[in-house]
Amino acid sequence: MNYILFDGAVRNNLLPFTFTRPVADIRIGILTIREKWEKYLGNTTTTITEDYLSEKYPMVEMEENVLINASFLPTKKLANLIADLKENEAIFQGEEVIAFFTKQSQEEVDFSSYKAIDFKEDILRLVNTWDIFEKNGAALEADFELITSGRKSAPISKSNTLICPDRIFAEHGAIVEHSILNAKDGPIYLGKDSEIWEGNLIRGAFALCEKAVVKMGAMIYGATTIGPYSKVCGEISNAVIFGYSSKGHDGYLGNSVLGEWCNIGASSNNSNLKNNYAKVRLWNYATETFEQTGLQFCGLMMGDHSKTAINTMFNTGTVIGVNCNIYVPGFPRNFVPSFSWGGATGFSTYLPEKAFEAAQVMMARRHVEFDNREAHILEHVFELTKKWRHY
């Protein structure tokens, strides 16, 4: 069967992360949403997303297709139900379609002629950016069971102190020495060729993905995910880093999400709790207003390719767009549009040619090419976000 993941109605709620990727390629837990669906279905997937992303994330349509709403995270029962779908059958949860089987183009689908299957069980779904860290613990638990079931962990050095070692799993090539790993409150997963240097304190749930590194002296609490090829240190609590990003020095990151190719300067910190303990409001691109999250703890949302200088400080509930460079003392405002350069004393436009020079250098350090596809995506984001830059 041909499976296609589509962004769905929540895509704009998940900006700035979906400026540069489909909903399916958001990382939550250990895996991206796409990787989860492909493991459960035992099949590859393609994507229906924005036109400017389609060169990098193409869609393959065949005579028979099952379309899946990528904002829903899979379970074994749901995946089996989807695999058994027949033509003109659709799975719903309430008013939201989860998946449907069609031989027509997706633009021609009329659900009034479909047999509706009501899926009533609880299921994780991303609706807002803060769901990525808020639901990360449950997603990490599910991914841990999916990935490690029936498998044996690679050996872990006896120089470490392990609490609940049966809930700690290391892939081949993972290295950890002279650290304390406590899986009492959640599992700990160490990806292939990942490294935890000496003297770290790590409390699950925690995922360190392939070739990611925890440098010396970090304190990390769950539920936290460090994506592939990322490097971290300092204090981190309930944060998700998608991949290829660096928070390599002291400083606090909590209840936050970082995209790819971000860099957090030494001794930078974010606030995740207001001084008056009030619920946090966060910028929403869909409504172009600050929306109530209902959360008391909510930190930093930072889009791809954004960077900070040393000693940068972020207020509770700050949203930073794509390709921002923040470098002056003081707290920048709570919403910084994409391609902004500056900080608390003011911003100017970060021109694409300058931003691309930095991206080329950073990506080359991870042996990844900054190609025309990446440039076209970021050029489109620059145009899309002009209306929020008043510089």
Secondary structure, DSSP 4 states (H G I P E B T S, - for coil): -EEEEE--TTGGGGTTGGGSS-GGG-B-SSSBHHHHHHHHHTS-EEEE--GGGTTTS-----SSEEEEETTBPP-HHHHHHHHT--TTEEEEETTEEEEEEESS-GGG--GGGSEEEE--S---B--STTHHHHTHHHHHHHHHHHHHTT--PPP--TTSEEESGGGEEE-TT-EE-S-EEE-TTS-EEE-TT-EE-SS-EEESSEEE-TT-EE-TT-EEESSEEE-TT-EE-SEEEEEEEEES-EE-SSSEEEEEEEEES-BPPTT-EE--B-TT-PPPEEEETTTTEEEE---SB--EEE-TT-EE-TT-EE-SSEEE-SS-EE-SSSPPPSEE-SSEEEETTEEEE--HHHHHHHHHHHHHHTT----HHHHHHHHHHHHHTGGG---
